[in-house]
Amino acid sequence: MPKVVITEKPDQWQIDIAGVDIISPSEYLSTSTFQNNRNIKVVNLCRSYAYQSQGYYVSLLAEARGHKVLPDVATLQDFRFQRIMKDESSGFDQLIQSTFEEVKYTSITFNIYFGFVENPTFRKLGLLLFNLFQSPILSATFIKKDLWELHQLKNENLDQIAETERLKMHEPLTGYLLGKKLLSKKYSRKRFDLAILINPEDPYPPSNEKAIGCFVQSAEKLGFNVDLITKNDFGKLIQYDALFIRETTNVNHHTFRFAKKAQAEGLVVIDDPHSILKCTNKVYLFELLNRNKIPTPKTAIFYKDRKEQDLEGFEFPFILKEPDGSFSKGVRKVANINELKAELKTFFRKSELVIAQEYFPTEFDWRIGIMDERPLYVCKYFMAGGHWQIVDWSKQGDEGQGVSEAVPIWQVPIELVETALKAAKLIGNGLYGVDIKERDGKYYVIEVNDNPSIDEGIEDAYLKQGLYHTIMESFLRRLEERKINSENNHG
């Protein structure tokens, strides 16, 4: 995807980056090449972003043309209201206080270039500010009253910074345009850029380190440049064509913000925000599956504001679930009314609604992996030793996990796969894992996961590298289809 840097004095820039053009705002605004081509990434370094200035129109028309622009118009509007920024900064007050703990002054100002701050002490804070208010050059001023607080955050332009400061921008700008991997001039860019969002600190990630390596290997063979990114790289999403979230998702979480931002910027994204929204809330899933007559265990909703819960049709023991729990956390089995009351008291501290579900004791749970409304893999997850769940959270490491077994799709009953496909289709055409219990030859959907586990040695035990290749092929196909549609619409 072509990239352009826009400044009133392009001849003063000594940056030579393959695939990056430095042009004037008038050239960008008036040239048919930029008017008609949608696949362009724009860095707007104009001297002013004021309303109806050239800089303002560069960002405004970039959005109208479907270009990915930094900064966008919504961000420019944010800078009109310093109160918005101060309110946002209150959410990371602890970081602010720890950053300036050793500072002897009562006021300090520093510049942030594409998320980079020269002083290492301020880098983490600078990156956070850039992620929240994405603009190329930021000037942040903090003052100390009783505590340190953000006093002002401003957009700066090239004319407002010294020549020595401009030189400091070159490396961050290059890194921002090309991603984490700085490329030599001889490097031949591949067709698409893929970001894989991971959390290296998560003890139970949806894909282990070897599986991530397999995804990268398949993607690179298909023509992707691949970067592994973390929650600190929110501001870099504009660089990519696609985002693959391999971190446990939730609506009230940065993964959802990444998905929404990626979708708004025109990236192919899995998990997409609609799938996250639908799958991570079990109340929604229950309503959706029930309305569409997908078989599920007997299920009911318990409400915090009711003194007595409706237990009609339920026999002890049965299961209680948090509406947005994951990895079988937030799931309890209650054996009598006293246990029920005690557990509900705990559950209702976090949510006003709780899921109650019939208890199905089974040797294992089925999971059917699905993408593009087609089955990818089938896996059996056996219960942990002496426990009623796949994972016994009271035990450490492998001791608390049941064994798993990948099964060829052609060896499992067609009714199992069809039930999973019907459930997944209600969510979308992304990547899903449908959990199913079997009883008396019938299949009951427990839930649909938008971020299913794909670990090397488990889900891929039958398909091997073919599993990763199929998923990456889906990304490639979606990007090619999007490119064709874009060309047809602007041809």
N, C-alpha and C positions, 0 to 999 in steps of 0.2 A: 504494500500500500504506500503510495507516494506521501512524503512529508514535506511541509513547507514552514519556514520561519518567516514571519512578516515584521519588517521594521522599516522606518522611513529612510534609513541610510544603510541599505544592504551592502554597499561597496566597502563599508568600514568593518565588516565582519570577515575575519580570517579563518572561518571554520570550513573545513572541507570534509563533509561527511557523505559517503555514498548513499544515494537515494534521497538526499535532503536538499531542497532548493531554498535560497534566501532571496525573498522578493519584497517589493514595496507594497503598501496597502492598496494603492491605486491599481497596480497590476493584478492583485488578487481580486479586487472588486469588479474590474471591468473586463478581464480577459475571459474569452469563451471557454478556454480549457478548464478554468476553475469554476465557471458557472455551470458546466454540464457534467463534470465528473464528480460522482458521489464519494468515491473511495480515496479521500484525502484526509490526512491528519494535519492540523494547523496549530502552530504555536504563535500566538498573537503578542508581539513585543512592541506594539505601537506606543508612542510617547504619551498618549492619553486614552483613557477608556471612558471619558465623560460622555454624557448623553449626546447623541448625534455627532460625535467626533468620528474620525475615520476608524480609530481603534474600536469604538463601540459598534460601528457598522460591520467591521471585519468579523467580530464574534456573532453579531446578530445574523448576518447573511450566511456565515458558515453553518449555523444551525439550520437555517432554511434550506441550504443545499445538501444537508445530510452529512456534513463533514464533522469530524471529531475535533473540537476546538478547546484550547486552553488559553484564557479562562472563558467559560461560557457566560451567557447573559445573566443567568440566575445568580452566579457568583458575583458579577459586577454589581448587581442590585444589593447583595448582602453588604457590600462595603459602604453603602449609603447609610447603613444603620449600625453604628458601633455597638449599640445595646445588644443586638443579636450575637455579635462576636463575644462580648463579655459574658452573656448568658451561657453560650456554648462552652466557654473556658471554665466555667464553674464546675463542669462535669469532670475535669481532670485537675482539680485543685491540688491533690496530693503530689502529682508530678511537678506542678509549678513550684510548690514549696520546697520539694527535695532538690529541684534544679538550681534554685538560687540560695540554697542553704549556706553555702560558703561565700556568697557574694557580699562584699563589704559596702557597696553603694546602696542608695535608696532608689535609684532609677537606672535602667539599662536598656539599650536598644541594639538589636542585631538584625541582619538581613538573612533571608531564606531564599536560596536559589533552587527552584525545582525540588524543594524538600531538603536541600543540603545546607547545613550551617558550618562555617569554617571552624568555629570554636567547638571542640568535641563536647564540652559541658552542656551545650544547648541543642545538640543535634536531635536527640529524641523528642524534645519539645517542639523543635522546628519542624520535624517530619510530621508530627501530629497536627500542627497548625496548617501545614500544607495539605494534608489529607482532608481537613475540614473545610478549608477555604482555598480551593485550587486555583492559584494564580502564579505566573512564572517568578515574579520577584515580589517578595513580601518584606515589609519592615515592621518588626514587632517591638513594642515598647512595654516594658513591665515596670511597675512602681511598687514600692513597699510602704504600706500604711501600717496597720497592725500586722497584716500578712501581705505577701506578694500577690499582685493581681495584674491581669492584662489591662493596660491603660489604653492602648491603641494598636490596631493592626491595619496597615495601609498597603495598597497597591503601589509599587514603585515602577518607574520606567527607566529606560537606558540613559536618558538625559539627566536623570536625578542621581545617578551613581557615578563615582569617580572612575577614571580609566582603569586604575588598578583593580577596582571591583569588577569591572566588565570582564577582565581577563580571568577572574575567579569563576565566572559564569560558564566558561567554555566547557569544562569537564562535566559539571552537573547537567548542562544542556545536552551534551553528547550522550551522557548516560541515560537521560530521560527519553531522548528520541529513539535510542537503540535498545533500551532495556538494560538489564543488569549485565549482560555480556557486551562489553565494548568491542566493536568489530574492527578489524583492520580493513584497509582500503581494498585489499585483494579478496576479501570475503564476499562470496556471492550470496546475496540474500535469497532465502527461500520464499515460497509463495505467500505463506500465512504465518502469523505470530500467535502462539498459543500460550496462555498463562494457566498454570495449575496451582490453585490455592491450597496450601497445606498448613498444618499447625505442628511444627516439630516437637512441641512440648506436650502434645496430647498423648496420654498413655494408651488410649484406645481409638486410634484414628480409623476412618473407614477403609483406608488402604495402608498396608505396611510399607516400609522403605523399599523393599524389593519390588513390590507391585508398582510403586511410583516409578521406579526405574524401568519397568516393563512398559508402562504407558509412554514414558519419554522415548524409549527405543522405537516403539511402533509409530509414534507421531513424527519423529525425525525421518524415518524411512518413507513416510507419506508426504514429506515436503514441508513440515512445520519447523519453525524455530520455536524452541520450548524454553520457558523460564518457570522455575518454581518460585512462587511468591507467597507472602504471608500477609497478615492483617495490616502490617505497616506499609504495604504497597498500594493502598487504595488509590492514591493519586496517580499511579502509573497505568491504570486500566485503559486509558485512552490510547496507549501504545499498541494494544493487542487487537486481534481479529476475533479471538475466541477465549472463553474462560471455562475451565473445568474445575469445579469445586470438589476437592477431596478432603474436606474438613466437615465435621459434624455440624449440620445446619439447624437453625432455629429462626423463627421470625424476629424475636427480640435479641438479635445477635448481629455481629458484623458480617456474617456470611450472607444474610438477607440483603444487607446494604450493598455488598459487592454484587449480588445477583441483579438487584434493581438498577444499579449504576451501569453494569455491563449491558443489560438489555436496553436501557435508555440510550447508550452510546452506539447501539447497533451491533454489538458483539453476538456471536452465537454462544449461548451460555447454558451449561448444565451443571448444577440444577438451576432451572429458571425460577424466578420468584413466585410464579403462580403454583408451581409444583411444591415448592417449599411451604407456601402458605397452606395448601391443601393437605399435605402429608404430615406435617409436624403437629397438627392438632387432631387428636383422636375423636373429639366431639364432632368436628366437621366430617371426619371419615365415616363415623358411625351413621350420621344422617345421610351422607352420600351413598354409602353401600346399601343401607336399608331402603332408601327411596328407589334405588335401581334393582332391588330384589337380588342382590348378591348375598349368598349364604354367609352368615357370621354366627359365632356363638351368641347366645341370648345376651343382650346388652341393654343397659339402662343408664340414665343420667341421674346422679344424686346432686341435690342443690343445697348450698350453704344456708339459704334463708328458710329452709323447711325443717321444722323440729323433728318430724318423723319421715324417714325415707320410705318410698314405696318398694317393698321387698317381694311383691307378688311375683310368683314364678321363679324366684331364686331360692336355691338350697345351699346351705353351707357345706363345704367351703366354696367361696367364689373369689374373684379377682377384683382389686381396685387399681386404677391407673390414673396417673397425672395426665391431664389433657395434652401436655407437650413434652412428656418424657421421651428419652431415647436410650437405646442399648439395654432395654429391659430394666433400666433404673426407674425409680418412681413407680414400681409395680409391687403390690403387696397381696398376699393371700390371707383372707380372714376366715377363721373356722367357727366363729360364734358371734353373737350380738355384741358382747363386750369388746372383742377385738375390733369389730366393725366401728363401734363408737370411738374407740381410741385412735384408730387409723384415720377415720374421717376428720377428727379434730386436727390431726397433723396435716392432712391433705388440704383442708380448707384454709390453712394459713397462707397457702400459695395461690390457690385458685378457688373461685366460687362454684365451680362445677367439677365433678369427679366422675370418671367412667367406672361403672360396675359391669363385670363380664363373667359369664358362666365359665367355670373351671373345667378344662378338658385335659385330663391327665393322659399324656401320650409319650411314647418312647423318644420321639423326635418331632421337630417341626420341618415342614418343607419350606424352601424359599425358591422362587422362580425369578431369575433375573430377566428383565425385559427392557428392550430399547427399540424405538421406532415401531412400537406395537408388534414386535416379534420376540419370541423367547431366545434368550442368550445362553443361559445356563440353568441347571437345576442342582440344588444342594440340599442335603439333609443335615440339620443341626441337632445333635443328640443332647439330651439333658445332662447337666453336670452331675457327677457322681453323688448319689444320695440327696439330690436336690430336684425341685420341680421346675426349674428354669434352665435355659441353656447356659447362663452364667450365674455362678454363685458368688455374689459380690462380697461375701464374708471371708472368702479365701483369696490368697494372693496368686497372681500370675496364671500359669497354665493349670495349676491345681483347681482353679475355680471355673474352668471352662470345659464344656463337653466336647467330644470329638465331632468332626465334620466329615462329610462324604459327598463329593461331587458325583452326579449321576448323568449319564448320557440322556439327552432329551427324548430320544426315540425309545428309551426303556421305561419311561414313566407313563401312567395312564393319561389319555388324551383329555379326560374330564378335568384333571388337575391343571393342566396347562391352559385349557379354555377358561376355567374359572379365574386364573391369574390374569389372563389377557383381558377379560371383561372388566376386572377391577382396575387394572392399570390404565385402560383406555379412558376411564372416567377422569383420570388425572391429567393425561396429556400424552405426548409421544417422546418423552425424555427417557432417562435411565432410572428404572425403578426395581425394587426388590419386593415381591409380594409374599408375605408370610402366611402360610396356610397350615391348618391342622386337619388331620384325617380321622374320621370316626365312622365305623360301620360302612366303609366304602364311599362315604360322602365327604366333601371338601368344604371347609369353612375358612373364610378370609379373616385373619387376625388383624393385619394392617398392611398398608402400602407404604414402603419407605422410599423417599426421594433420593436418599444418599446411601444406597446399599453397600455393605461391606464387600470389597473385592481385594482379597489378600493373596499374595503369592503363596502357592501351596495349598490353598483351600478352594475358593471358588473357581480357580483356574486349573484345578488338578486334572480335569478331563480335556479342556480345550487348549491349555498351555498358553503360548503367546498369541494364539488365534483370538482369545477373548479380548485382549487389549487392542489388537489390530482392528477387530470389528467395531469397537467403540470409537477408536480414532478415525476409522473410515466414515462413521456417521458425522463426526465433526467436519471432515473434509467435504462430504457430500452437501451438507447444509451450507457451508461457505460458498461452494461452487454454485449452488442453486440461487443463493442470495445475490451473488455477483451477476449471474445471468439475468435475473429478474431486474436488477438495478440497471443493467445495460439496456434491456428491452424497454424499460420505462423512460429512459433518457436517450434512446436511440433516434 
